[in-house]
Every structure is written in C-alpha cells, then in structure tokens.
Amino acid sequence: MSTRQAGAASPIVTTRADLVDWIAAGEKPKAQWRIGTEHEKFVFHTCCLTPVPYAGPDGIRALMEALIQRYGWEPIMEGQNIIALKRPDAETQGLLGGTISLEPGGQFELSGAPLENLHQTAAETQEHLREVLSVGEKLGIGFIGVGFSPKWTLEETPRMPKRRYEVMTRYMPQVGKAGLDMMYRTATIQVNLDFANEADMVKKLRVSLALQPIATALFASSPFTEGKPNGFKSLRSEVWRDTDPNRTGMLPFVFEDGMGYERYVDYALDVPMYFVYRDGEYIDVAGASFRSFMAGKLDALPGELPTLDDWSDHLTTLFPEVRLKRFLEMRGADGGRWRRICALPAFWVGLLYDDQALDAAWSYVKSWTAEERQALRNGVPRQAFDTPFRDTTVWQMSLDVLRIARSGLRRRANINPFGQDETIYLEPLFELVHDRKTVADELLERFHGRWKGSVDPIFVELAF
C-alpha cells in the first residue's frame, strides 16, 4: 500500500481519456523494463514472541529511528508519526534505495527500487535484511516470512498510526468478513513489471491472472491461525476471497474481446473509493464513486474535481490478483524468507520478460474458461499442489510453468560474477515441486511432529 506525500499540485482530471492516458504513460521499450520487488515481514519481540507495537523503546518507531540514525534513511512523516522511510538520492551514493513502509498491523515492508536484473534484486534483498536484522537485534526484535500471522489474534495485533488505514478499517467490515484479517494479519511478496504497449499489457495481464493460482500454490506458507492449523495451505489467499468482491478477484473481463486500457479504467471507475487526500489529511469518502467525483458530486467535497494523484491513489485501493497501474503488480504469493523473495520475481520475469516464454505461457492458458480459472483460484488456497484441474493437478502445472520460466531466464542471459544466470533464483521452487511439498506442507509436518503441536518454533525456523 502506497505512502502519499505532499508535493506539487497534480493536474485536474477532466475526461475519461485523462485516466486512460495516465496508465498508458507507463509504456516502456524493452530496454527500459525493470523489476520492482516488494516484501513484507511480521515483526515480533524475540523475548516472548509477541507482536511489536508502534510506540515504545522497542517498538516499530524505534526500529525506524534506528535505521535513520545508522543507515541514512530519511523519514516520511504523517503529523508527528514516522510512517515510512526513503532514500531519494540512494543511487548516487551507492546505497539501497526504494521505500520502507508499514502495513496496517506493523508488517514491515521494503518496496524495492526498479532494478535491471534479478542479481540486483538478490543484492537489494540481502542488504535490506542485513540492515533491519542489525538494528532489530539491538532492540530485541525479530522478523519472520510467512503469509499469515501464525500466533496472534486480531485483537492482539497492533495498529499502525496511518490515517488511510483508519478509513479502511471502518469500511472493510461492511463489504466482507475477512477484510481486517487481510489488513492486519497477512504478508506477501509482490513484483512490479513493465509493459511495452497496450497489446503487451493485455497479453501479460491475461497470462499472469491465469497463472496467479500457480504462484499461490508455489508460495503457500500460511497454514496456521492463532497457534493452530487452519485447514488451508494459503490462508492469506483465502482471506482475499472474502475481503471486498468489488475490488478483488480474477477479472474475467480481461479475457474478453476489446480488453485494453479503457476497459480497465471503466472497471476502476466502478470500484468504490476509500478516501481523498487533501492538505495532509485523508478524507473518508468510502463507498463513493470516482465517476461522481469527476462530476464534482462527492458529498464530502462538493464541487471539487479529482486530480491525477487522486486517480493514482484510487488505483492503489484496487486489489485484484494482478493490479494494473503504470506497471503490472503480481499479487498472488504468501510472504517468505529471502530465497523466496528472490524466487517470486524470478518466476514472473522468466514468464513475462522473454517473448518466447510469454508466447508459451499464453499457449498454456489461453483455452481455459473463466469458470476454470475461478475454480483454480478457489481450490488452491486449501489444496495447493493437490488442486485438480482438467486431467492434471496444480503440482504438474507448477512444474510445467516453472520450466517455461526457466527457459525465459536462460534466454535473458544475465550472468553474475560467478558465471551463474538468473535461473538460480528458481531453485527453491523446483525443490518444492521435486518434493511435492509446499512450505505449508513442511510446516504442518513439523507442527504434528517435532514441534509437538506448537507454532512457537516457527519464530526461529522461519525467521530471517
């Protein structure tokens, strides 16, 4: 979820074409395509495995202040609260860039810089983890990478002091049963990828939507809730199915004739808004229409028209399995440790950034019906690799798709100083498929075996 900052005035939106043009401005030639990886981590007190609140000498704010003091990050403020960190001139100083931000329940997120290859992604991830682990150790703070908070109740989970989250917290229970769990108790790995033009965007969006359940299975790591097995391999993914049907899902219209920027804009215009940001404040307009805003008919801001920043903000409040802004955002994976943080972008870069691989992936999925895609989406959170599909299973499909991704990465031929190409980052996924076990399966085996019915060891064995 983005962190908005005050700045120069944004142009007023006057027509639907303005909204289309804003998205189309993301088009880039292939030489300028980049990889932007985001990953969230649960934060806990190592002494007692309790969640870390915002305030206090060993809280989230203290963690961020330590990163500022020791590693030169700069604070992004909301009132008196540090809500994010940035390094605007990182590249010129040879420093880790991107943004560090807070999810609603204190999940600690790095939104990485746009990078050219996966070797750079691995270096960025390692550097970020080195920094946060170094300052966290002094504060008695640890970090784990899984998809759903394994131990804490919703009531025990702290709330970060970001005003947009207050609006969302009030609205979520009106539109789904699991929205607050999504906000406060899930964590993910995501990757943002570019497109060349409208046709390229459509092809990549179709392929990545169809295959998002495969990514969900490969990254499933959330089988516990409040210390017990919850019946799912990816509860994080299941939670999204009952969060808000207006802004989530598999977007069947994407596969219909005539799909393009305009069709996505029409979809986004019909998704109810959460807020409007004005003069450093988030104004609650939850449930209102952006179409009404364009007509100057928002009850909270009568006569006022939206800006392109308002449109950008609105697009960040849409949560389909793949989100279109000025890039495509892959949203199907549970959180994980550093090898899996690198594996997620490797999976999607291999499929989408090589023409042959993209063609092969499209051939693989193009005959699937909307009903089949939805059945796959519905089945994977509980069954993962065992989910049936036509005459096969998601386990076999995962192997098929991983092979396509590996071929795409080989053709990219980005070699590190040790002579290795980017396929090395797919290795943890091939290992899972070889063993026919997701991370969730492995965790459940430990829970019923040597963990003796406790989830506490997860804070050691899945810690960074």
FIKE-79902 format. One record per residue (C-alpha): chain; x, y, z. Coordinates in Angstrom, 2 decimals, decimal comma. Layout:
N
{tigu "A" {X Y Z}}
...
END
This chain:
464
{tigu "A" {0,00 0,00 0,00}}
{tigu "A" {1,46 3,30 -1,08}}
{tigu "A" {2,53 6,20 1,09}}
{tigu "A" {1,38 9,56 -0,24}}
{tigu "A" {3,43 12,72 0,30}}
{tigu "A" {2,52 16,33 -0,16}}
{tigu "A" {4,03 17,91 -3,24}}
{tigu "A" {3,36 19,96 -6,35}}
{tigu "A" {-0,24 20,30 -7,47}}
{tigu "A" {-1,42 17,46 -9,70}}
{tigu "A" {-3,38 18,15 -12,92}}
{tigu "A" {-7,17 18,11 -12,67}}
{tigu "A" {-8,95 15,19 -14,34}}
{tigu "A" {-11,47 16,44 -16,88}}
{tigu "A" {-12,18 13,40 -19,07}}
{tigu "A" {-12,04 9,61 -19,03}}
{tigu "A" {-9,24 9,93 -21,60}}
{tigu "A" {-7,09 11,59 -18,93}}
{tigu "A" {-7,33 8,42 -16,86}}
{tigu "A" {-6,50 6,19 -19,81}}
{tigu "A" {-3,53 8,37 -20,74}}
{tigu "A" {-2,21 8,21 -17,18}}
{tigu "A" {-1,98 4,41 -17,36}}
{tigu "A" {-0,65 4,42 -20,94}}
{tigu "A" {2,19 6,71 -19,83}}
{tigu "A" {3,69 3,63 -18,17}}
{tigu "A" {4,64 2,10 -21,54}}
{tigu "A" {8,38 1,48 -21,89}}
{tigu "A" {10,62 -0,02 -24,56}}
{tigu "A" {12,01 -3,40 -23,58}}
{tigu "A" {15,45 -1,98 -22,83}}
{tigu "A" {13,86 0,09 -20,05}}
{tigu "A" {11,86 -2,70 -18,40}}
{tigu "A" {12,66 -3,02 -14,71}}
{tigu "A" {11,93 -5,31 -11,76}}
{tigu "A" {10,42 -3,83 -8,59}}
{tigu "A" {10,13 -6,32 -5,73}}
{tigu "A" {8,11 -5,75 -2,56}}
{tigu "A" {8,15 -7,96 0,51}}
{tigu "A" {6,50 -7,81 3,92}}
{tigu "A" {7,69 -9,34 7,17}}
{tigu "A" {5,97 -9,94 10,51}}
{tigu "A" {7,80 -8,27 13,39}}
{tigu "A" {8,00 -9,82 16,86}}
{tigu "A" {9,71 -9,44 20,23}}
{tigu "A" {12,31 -12,20 20,41}}
{tigu "A" {11,94 -12,47 24,19}}
{tigu "A" {8,32 -13,51 24,21}}
{tigu "A" {7,09 -13,88 20,59}}
{tigu "A" {4,62 -11,02 20,97}}
{tigu "A" {3,77 -8,53 18,20}}
{tigu "A" {5,63 -5,22 18,16}}
{tigu "A" {3,54 -2,05 18,66}}
{tigu "A" {4,32 1,27 17,02}}
{tigu "A" {5,36 3,19 20,14}}
{tigu "A" {7,82 2,43 22,91}}
{tigu "A" {11,58 2,00 23,31}}
{tigu "A" {11,49 -1,31 21,41}}
{tigu "A" {8,62 -0,50 19,04}}
{tigu "A" {8,27 -0,06 15,29}}
{tigu "A" {9,03 3,65 15,51}}
{tigu "A" {12,23 2,92 17,43}}
{tigu "A" {13,18 0,43 14,71}}
{tigu "A" {12,67 3,06 12,03}}
{tigu "A" {14,58 5,69 14,01}}
{tigu "A" {17,49 3,26 14,31}}
{tigu "A" {17,51 2,76 10,53}}
{tigu "A" {17,56 6,53 10,09}}
{tigu "A" {20,43 7,03 12,51}}
{tigu "A" {22,57 4,09 11,45}}
{tigu "A" {21,92 3,73 7,73}}
{tigu "A" {20,92 7,17 6,49}}
{tigu "A" {17,27 6,59 5,69}}
{tigu "A" {15,06 9,68 5,71}}
{tigu "A" {11,67 9,78 7,46}}
{tigu "A" {8,32 10,26 5,75}}
{tigu "A" {6,01 11,85 8,30}}
{tigu "A" {2,28 11,94 8,84}}
{tigu "A" {1,74 14,50 11,55}}
{tigu "A" {4,18 13,58 14,31}}
{tigu "A" {4,49 9,95 13,22}}
{tigu "A" {7,16 8,36 11,07}}
{tigu "A" {5,15 6,18 8,69}}
{tigu "A" {7,81 5,32 6,08}}
{tigu "A" {11,47 5,76 5,12}}
{tigu "A" {13,07 6,79 1,85}}
{tigu "A" {16,42 7,37 0,20}}
{tigu "A" {15,72 9,70 -2,73}}
{tigu "A" {19,38 10,00 -3,76}}
{tigu "A" {20,35 6,40 -2,98}}
{tigu "A" {21,71 5,56 -6,43}}
{tigu "A" {24,19 8,45 -6,50}}
{tigu "A" {25,51 7,39 -3,08}}
{tigu "A" {25,66 3,68 -3,87}}
{tigu "A" {23,03 2,90 -1,21}}
{tigu "A" {19,99 0,65 -1,04}}
{tigu "A" {17,05 2,54 -2,49}}
{tigu "A" {13,31 2,07 -2,55}}
{tigu "A" {10,98 2,78 0,33}}
{tigu "A" {10,39 1,13 3,70}}
{tigu "A" {6,76 1,32 4,78}}
{tigu "A" {4,34 -0,06 7,34}}
{tigu "A" {1,33 -2,24 6,63}}
{tigu "A" {-1,68 -1,87 8,96}}
{tigu "A" {-0,62 -4,46 11,57}}
{tigu "A" {3,03 -3,45 11,63}}
{tigu "A" {4,15 -5,71 8,80}}
{tigu "A" {7,50 -4,20 7,76}}
{tigu "A" {7,79 -3,75 4,01}}
{tigu "A" {10,54 -2,94 1,56}}
{tigu "A" {9,26 -1,59 -1,74}}
{tigu "A" {12,42 -2,07 -3,73}}
{tigu "A" {13,94 0,16 -6,36}}
{tigu "A" {13,31 -0,58 -10,08}}
{tigu "A" {16,22 -2,86 -10,99}}
{tigu "A" {17,56 -4,30 -14,23}}
{tigu "A" {18,07 -7,92 -13,25}}
{tigu "A" {17,47 -10,49 -10,55}}
{tigu "A" {21,06 -10,47 -9,31}}
{tigu "A" {20,45 -6,87 -8,29}}
{tigu "A" {17,20 -7,93 -6,62}}
{tigu "A" {19,10 -10,52 -4,58}}
{tigu "A" {21,70 -7,95 -3,54}}
{tigu "A" {18,99 -5,44 -2,60}}
{tigu "A" {17,17 -8,04 -0,52}}
{tigu "A" {20,32 -9,12 1,30}}
{tigu "A" {21,32 -5,55 2,05}}
{tigu "A" {17,86 -4,69 3,38}}
{tigu "A" {17,79 -7,76 5,61}}
{tigu "A" {21,30 -7,01 6,86}}
{tigu "A" {20,20 -3,54 7,92}}
{tigu "A" {16,93 -4,49 9,61}}
{tigu "A" {18,40 -7,52 11,36}}
{tigu "A" {21,30 -5,45 12,64}}
{tigu "A" {19,10 -2,78 14,23}}
{tigu "A" {16,42 -5,30 15,22}}
{tigu "A" {18,88 -7,39 17,22}}
{tigu "A" {19,75 -4,44 19,44}}
{tigu "A" {16,05 -3,83 20,10}}
{tigu "A" {15,14 -7,47 20,71}}
{tigu "A" {13,10 -7,53 17,50}}
{tigu "A" {12,92 -10,40 15,03}}
{tigu "A" {11,28 -10,90 11,63}}
{tigu "A" {9,54 -13,90 10,06}}
{tigu "A" {8,46 -14,57 6,49}}
{tigu "A" {5,09 -16,36 6,20}}
{tigu "A" {1,75 -15,45 4,63}}
{tigu "A" {-0,46 -15,16 7,72}}
{tigu "A" {0,27 -14,26 11,34}}
{tigu "A" {0,68 -17,74 12,89}}
{tigu "A" {0,04 -16,95 16,57}}
{tigu "A" {-1,62 -13,63 17,37}}
{tigu "A" {-5,32 -12,83 17,47}}
{tigu "A" {-6,68 -9,84 15,60}}
{tigu "A" {-7,21 -8,09 18,94}}
{tigu "A" {-3,56 -8,67 19,93}}
{tigu "A" {-2,27 -7,30 16,64}}
{tigu "A" {-1,13 -3,65 16,87}}
{tigu "A" {-2,43 -0,91 14,58}}
{tigu "A" {-0,12 1,50 12,85}}
{tigu "A" {-0,96 5,23 13,01}}
{tigu "A" {-1,65 5,80 9,30}}
{tigu "A" {-4,85 7,67 8,58}}
{tigu "A" {-5,71 5,84 5,36}}
{tigu "A" {-5,77 2,61 7,37}}
{tigu "A" {-8,30 4,13 9,76}}
{tigu "A" {-10,65 4,75 6,82}}
{tigu "A" {-10,16 1,22 5,50}}
{tigu "A" {-10,65 -0,32 8,96}}
{tigu "A" {-14,04 1,36 9,28}}
{tigu "A" {-15,14 0,34 5,77}}
{tigu "A" {-13,84 -3,23 5,46}}
{tigu "A" {-16,40 -4,96 7,73}}
{tigu "A" {-19,21 -3,52 5,58}}
{tigu "A" {-18,13 -5,38 2,44}}
{tigu "A" {-16,61 -8,70 3,57}}
{tigu "A" {-15,89 -10,86 6,58}}
{tigu "A" {-12,11 -11,10 6,18}}
{tigu "A" {-11,03 -7,56 5,33}}
{tigu "A" {-9,49 -6,82 8,73}}
{tigu "A" {-7,60 -10,10 8,69}}
{tigu "A" {-6,28 -9,13 5,26}}
{tigu "A" {-5,09 -5,78 6,54}}
{tigu "A" {-3,64 -6,78 9,88}}
{tigu "A" {-2,61 -10,42 9,67}}
{tigu "A" {-1,35 -11,16 6,13}}
{tigu "A" {2,04 -10,67 4,49}}
{tigu "A" {3,09 -11,07 0,87}}
{tigu "A" {5,85 -10,92 -1,72}}
{tigu "A" {4,99 -8,99 -4,88}}
{tigu "A" {6,76 -7,90 -8,04}}
{tigu "A" {6,04 -4,96 -10,34}}
{tigu "A" {6,79 -5,43 -14,03}}
{tigu "A" {6,61 -3,24 -17,13}}
{tigu "A" {4,86 -3,48 -20,49}}
{tigu "A" {5,76 -2,12 -23,93}}
{tigu "A" {2,34 -1,09 -25,21}}
{tigu "A" {-1,35 -1,84 -24,83}}
{tigu "A" {-1,23 -5,21 -26,59}}
{tigu "A" {1,76 -6,30 -24,50}}
{tigu "A" {-0,02 -5,20 -21,34}}
{tigu "A" {-3,12 -7,22 -22,23}}
{tigu "A" {-1,15 -10,38 -23,00}}
{tigu "A" {0,89 -10,13 -19,80}}
{tigu "A" {-2,20 -9,35 -17,73}}
{tigu "A" {-4,06 -12,36 -19,12}}
{tigu "A" {-1,14 -14,75 -18,60}}
{tigu "A" {-0,40 -13,53 -15,08}}
{tigu "A" {-4,05 -13,59 -13,98}}
{tigu "A" {-4,49 -17,15 -15,26}}
{tigu "A" {-1,27 -18,35 -13,63}}
{tigu "A" {-1,58 -16,44 -10,37}}
{tigu "A" {-3,06 -19,50 -8,60}}
{tigu "A" {0,08 -21,43 -9,60}}
{tigu "A" {2,18 -18,80 -7,84}}
{tigu "A" {-0,15 -19,02 -4,83}}
{tigu "A" {0,48 -22,78 -4,61}}
{tigu "A" {4,24 -22,43 -5,05}}
{tigu "A" {4,45 -19,81 -2,28}}
{tigu "A" {1,80 -21,20 0,11}}
{tigu "A" {3,09 -20,67 3,65}}
{tigu "A" {0,14 -19,78 5,86}}
{tigu "A" {-1,36 -22,92 7,43}}
{tigu "A" {-1,70 -21,59 10,99}}
{tigu "A" {-4,06 -19,20 12,75}}
{tigu "A" {-3,78 -18,35 16,45}}
{tigu "A" {-1,45 -21,27 17,06}}
{tigu "A" {-3,46 -23,99 15,29}}
{tigu "A" {-3,75 -25,44 11,76}}
{tigu "A" {-6,47 -23,56 9,89}}
{tigu "A" {-7,26 -26,10 7,15}}
{tigu "A" {-5,56 -24,08 4,41}}
{tigu "A" {-2,14 -24,06 2,79}}
{tigu "A" {-2,50 -20,35 1,97}}
{tigu "A" {-4,94 -18,71 4,34}}
{tigu "A" {-3,62 -15,37 3,08}}
{tigu "A" {-5,02 -16,19 -0,35}}
{tigu "A" {-8,31 -17,47 1,07}}
{tigu "A" {-8,78 -14,27 3,07}}
{tigu "A" {-8,79 -12,26 -0,15}}
{tigu "A" {-11,82 -14,22 -1,34}}
{tigu "A" {-13,98 -12,61 1,37}}
{tigu "A" {-12,44 -9,15 1,64}}
{tigu "A" {-14,38 -6,99 -0,86}}
{tigu "A" {-15,77 -8,51 -4,07}}
{tigu "A" {-15,88 -5,09 -5,76}}
{tigu "A" {-12,08 -4,72 -5,75}}
{tigu "A" {-10,65 -8,28 -5,70}}
{tigu "A" {-10,64 -11,37 -7,87}}
{tigu "A" {-9,63 -12,79 -11,24}}
{tigu "A" {-11,10 -10,05 -13,50}}
{tigu "A" {-12,86 -12,21 -16,13}}
{tigu "A" {-13,42 -9,16 -18,36}}
{tigu "A" {-9,67 -9,06 -19,06}}
{tigu "A" {-10,07 -12,14 -21,28}}
{tigu "A" {-12,93 -10,70 -23,32}}
{tigu "A" {-12,60 -9,13 -26,76}}
{tigu "A" {-11,85 -5,42 -26,63}}
{tigu "A" {-9,73 -5,54 -23,49}}
{tigu "A" {-7,35 -2,61 -23,16}}
{tigu "A" {-6,60 0,44 -21,06}}
{tigu "A" {-10,12 1,83 -21,47}}
{tigu "A" {-11,76 -1,35 -20,24}}
{tigu "A" {-9,60 -1,38 -17,10}}
{tigu "A" {-10,39 2,29 -16,49}}
{tigu "A" {-14,11 1,51 -16,69}}
{tigu "A" {-13,65 -1,27 -14,15}}
{tigu "A" {-11,68 1,02 -11,82}}
{tigu "A" {-14,27 3,78 -12,09}}
{tigu "A" {-16,91 1,38 -10,78}}
{tigu "A" {-14,88 0,30 -7,73}}
{tigu "A" {-15,99 2,34 -4,69}}
{tigu "A" {-13,45 4,79 -3,30}}
{tigu "A" {-11,92 4,79 0,18}}
{tigu "A" {-10,58 8,30 0,66}}
{tigu "A" {-9,40 11,57 -0,88}}
{tigu "A" {-6,10 13,07 0,27}}
{tigu "A" {-6,17 16,85 0,80}}
{tigu "A" {-3,78 19,12 2,70}}
{tigu "A" {-2,15 16,27 4,57}}
{tigu "A" {-5,46 14,69 5,60}}
{tigu "A" {-7,32 11,59 4,41}}
{tigu "A" {-10,98 12,46 3,91}}
{tigu "A" {-13,27 9,46 4,33}}
{tigu "A" {-15,39 9,01 1,18}}
{tigu "A" {-15,69 5,22 1,50}}
{tigu "A" {-18,26 3,80 -0,89}}
{tigu "A" {-18,41 6,88 -3,11}}
{tigu "A" {-17,90 6,67 -6,88}}
{tigu "A" {-14,94 8,12 -8,75}}
{tigu "A" {-17,42 8,87 -11,54}}
{tigu "A" {-19,32 11,09 -9,09}}
{tigu "A" {-16,02 12,70 -8,09}}
{tigu "A" {-15,35 13,52 -11,76}}
{tigu "A" {-18,75 15,21 -11,90}}
{tigu "A" {-17,99 17,27 -8,80}}
{tigu "A" {-20,62 15,41 -6,81}}
{tigu "A" {-18,74 13,99 -3,83}}
{tigu "A" {-20,75 14,78 -0,69}}
{tigu "A" {-17,55 15,28 1,32}}
{tigu "A" {-16,03 17,65 -1,29}}
{tigu "A" {-18,93 19,28 -3,13}}
{tigu "A" {-17,93 20,89 -6,42}}
{tigu "A" {-14,33 19,67 -6,22}}
{tigu "A" {-12,83 17,69 -9,10}}
{tigu "A" {-10,24 14,90 -8,83}}
{tigu "A" {-6,59 15,20 -9,77}}
{tigu "A" {-4,38 12,59 -11,38}}
{tigu "A" {-2,90 11,97 -7,92}}
{tigu "A" {-6,41 11,09 -6,74}}
{tigu "A" {-6,66 8,62 -9,62}}
{tigu "A" {-3,29 7,11 -8,73}}
{tigu "A" {-4,40 6,80 -5,09}}
{tigu "A" {-7,66 5,16 -6,13}}
{tigu "A" {-5,86 2,56 -8,24}}
{tigu "A" {-3,79 1,56 -5,18}}
{tigu "A" {-7,04 0,61 -3,41}}
{tigu "A" {-7,94 -1,99 -6,04}}
{tigu "A" {-6,80 -5,48 -5,04}}
{tigu "A" {-7,30 -7,96 -7,91}}
{tigu "A" {-4,92 -10,89 -8,26}}
{tigu "A" {-2,95 -8,76 -10,73}}
{tigu "A" {-3,19 -4,98 -10,49}}
{tigu "A" {-2,65 -2,57 -13,36}}
{tigu "A" {-1,26 0,89 -12,71}}
{tigu "A" {1,64 2,17 -14,81}}
{tigu "A" {3,03 -1,34 -14,42}}
{tigu "A" {1,61 -4,76 -13,58}}
{tigu "A" {1,71 -5,93 -9,97}}
{tigu "A" {1,69 -9,68 -9,20}}
{tigu "A" {-0,32 -10,22 -6,00}}
{tigu "A" {-0,73 -13,99 -5,51}}
{tigu "A" {2,14 -15,02 -3,23}}
{tigu "A" {2,45 -15,54 0,51}}
{tigu "A" {5,38 -13,99 2,36}}
{tigu "A" {8,60 -15,92 2,72}}
{tigu "A" {12,29 -15,73 3,54}}
{tigu "A" {14,99 -14,28 1,33}}
{tigu "A" {15,34 -17,15 -1,19}}
{tigu "A" {11,62 -16,96 -1,83}}
{tigu "A" {11,71 -13,18 -2,02}}
{tigu "A" {14,09 -13,62 -4,96}}
{tigu "A" {12,16 -16,57 -6,40}}
{tigu "A" {8,89 -14,67 -6,85}}
{tigu "A" {10,30 -12,06 -9,28}}
{tigu "A" {12,33 -14,81 -10,98}}
{tigu "A" {9,13 -16,75 -11,65}}
{tigu "A" {7,33 -13,81 -13,24}}
{tigu "A" {10,31 -12,25 -15,03}}
{tigu "A" {11,03 -15,61 -16,64}}
{tigu "A" {7,45 -15,87 -17,87}}
{tigu "A" {6,76 -12,27 -18,90}}
{tigu "A" {10,03 -10,62 -19,94}}
{tigu "A" {11,05 -13,11 -22,65}}
{tigu "A" {8,92 -13,21 -25,82}}
{tigu "A" {9,19 -16,97 -26,34}}
{tigu "A" {8,31 -17,72 -22,74}}
{tigu "A" {5,37 -15,32 -22,84}}
{tigu "A" {4,08 -16,99 -26,01}}
{tigu "A" {4,48 -20,42 -24,42}}
{tigu "A" {2,70 -19,31 -21,25}}
{tigu "A" {-0,17 -17,83 -23,27}}
{tigu "A" {-0,49 -21,07 -25,26}}
{tigu "A" {-0,64 -22,93 -21,95}}
{tigu "A" {-3,58 -20,90 -20,55}}
{tigu "A" {-5,49 -19,47 -23,50}}
{tigu "A" {-8,06 -22,29 -23,72}}
{tigu "A" {-9,03 -22,05 -20,06}}
{tigu "A" {-12,55 -20,80 -19,43}}
{tigu "A" {-13,50 -18,15 -16,89}}
{tigu "A" {-15,12 -20,89 -14,80}}
{tigu "A" {-11,95 -23,00 -14,88}}
{tigu "A" {-9,77 -20,05 -13,89}}
{tigu "A" {-12,08 -19,27 -10,99}}
{tigu "A" {-12,22 -22,90 -9,86}}
{tigu "A" {-8,43 -22,94 -9,82}}
{tigu "A" {-8,38 -19,75 -7,79}}
{tigu "A" {-10,95 -21,16 -5,34}}
{tigu "A" {-9,22 -24,50 -4,87}}
{tigu "A" {-5,57 -23,57 -4,45}}
{tigu "A" {-5,73 -21,86 -1,02}}
{tigu "A" {-6,87 -25,10 0,60}}
{tigu "A" {-5,31 -27,78 -1,65}}
{tigu "A" {-2,23 -26,09 -3,18}}
{tigu "A" {-0,35 -28,71 -5,28}}
{tigu "A" {-3,22 -31,22 -4,91}}
{tigu "A" {-5,77 -28,96 -6,60}}
{tigu "A" {-7,26 -30,83 -9,59}}
{tigu "A" {-7,53 -29,15 -12,99}}
{tigu "A" {-8,85 -30,92 -16,09}}
{tigu "A" {-6,89 -34,18 -16,24}}
{tigu "A" {-3,95 -33,00 -14,12}}
{tigu "A" {-3,10 -31,23 -10,86}}
{tigu "A" {-1,51 -27,95 -9,84}}
{tigu "A" {1,62 -29,90 -8,92}}
{tigu "A" {2,19 -30,90 -12,56}}
{tigu "A" {1,14 -27,46 -13,78}}
{tigu "A" {3,67 -25,86 -11,43}}
{tigu "A" {6,42 -27,97 -12,97}}
{tigu "A" {5,27 -27,10 -16,50}}
{tigu "A" {5,18 -23,37 -15,80}}
{tigu "A" {8,49 -23,36 -13,91}}
{tigu "A" {10,14 -24,92 -16,95}}
{tigu "A" {8,78 -22,14 -19,15}}
{tigu "A" {10,04 -19,52 -16,67}}
{tigu "A" {13,47 -21,17 -16,53}}
{tigu "A" {13,78 -21,10 -20,31}}
{tigu "A" {12,88 -17,41 -20,32}}
{tigu "A" {15,52 -16,59 -17,72}}
{tigu "A" {18,15 -18,57 -19,63}}
{tigu "A" {17,48 -16,57 -22,78}}
{tigu "A" {17,82 -13,31 -20,81}}
{tigu "A" {21,39 -14,48 -20,13}}
{tigu "A" {22,11 -12,14 -17,22}}
{tigu "A" {25,28 -13,55 -15,66}}
{tigu "A" {26,59 -12,73 -12,18}}
{tigu "A" {30,32 -12,57 -11,29}}
{tigu "A" {30,25 -16,32 -10,50}}
{tigu "A" {29,08 -17,24 -14,01}}
{tigu "A" {25,51 -18,00 -12,92}}
{tigu "A" {22,43 -16,82 -14,78}}
{tigu "A" {19,11 -15,80 -13,21}}
{tigu "A" {17,75 -19,37 -13,15}}
{tigu "A" {19,49 -19,88 -9,81}}
{tigu "A" {16,66 -17,96 -8,15}}
{tigu "A" {14,10 -20,55 -9,26}}
{tigu "A" {15,91 -23,35 -7,43}}
{tigu "A" {13,82 -23,20 -4,22}}
{tigu "A" {10,65 -23,57 -6,29}}
{tigu "A" {12,00 -26,56 -8,22}}
{tigu "A" {12,98 -28,11 -4,88}}
{tigu "A" {9,40 -27,83 -3,63}}
{tigu "A" {8,00 -29,38 -6,80}}
{tigu "A" {10,59 -32,17 -6,65}}
{tigu "A" {9,48 -32,98 -3,08}}
{tigu "A" {5,77 -32,41 -3,89}}
{tigu "A" {5,51 -30,30 -0,73}}
{tigu "A" {4,75 -26,63 -0,27}}
{tigu "A" {6,27 -24,69 2,62}}
{tigu "A" {2,85 -25,02 4,27}}
{tigu "A" {3,06 -28,83 4,00}}
{tigu "A" {6,51 -28,78 5,58}}
{tigu "A" {5,32 -26,55 8,42}}
{tigu "A" {2,35 -28,80 9,14}}
{tigu "A" {4,63 -31,84 9,28}}
{tigu "A" {6,83 -30,07 11,82}}
{tigu "A" {3,79 -28,96 13,84}}
{tigu "A" {2,46 -32,51 14,10}}
{tigu "A" {5,97 -33,92 14,61}}
{tigu "A" {8,95 -32,39 16,34}}
{tigu "A" {7,18 -29,10 17,19}}
{tigu "A" {4,74 -31,19 19,29}}
{tigu "A" {1,68 -29,10 18,50}}
{tigu "A" {3,25 -25,66 19,00}}
{tigu "A" {3,81 -22,91 16,44}}
{tigu "A" {6,44 -21,18 18,58}}
{tigu "A" {9,37 -22,82 16,73}}
{tigu "A" {8,26 -21,00 13,55}}
{tigu "A" {9,71 -17,82 15,06}}
{tigu "A" {13,13 -19,45 14,93}}
{tigu "A" {12,96 -21,69 11,89}}
{tigu "A" {11,28 -19,17 9,56}}
{tigu "A" {12,99 -16,09 10,97}}
{tigu "A" {15,23 -14,10 8,67}}
END
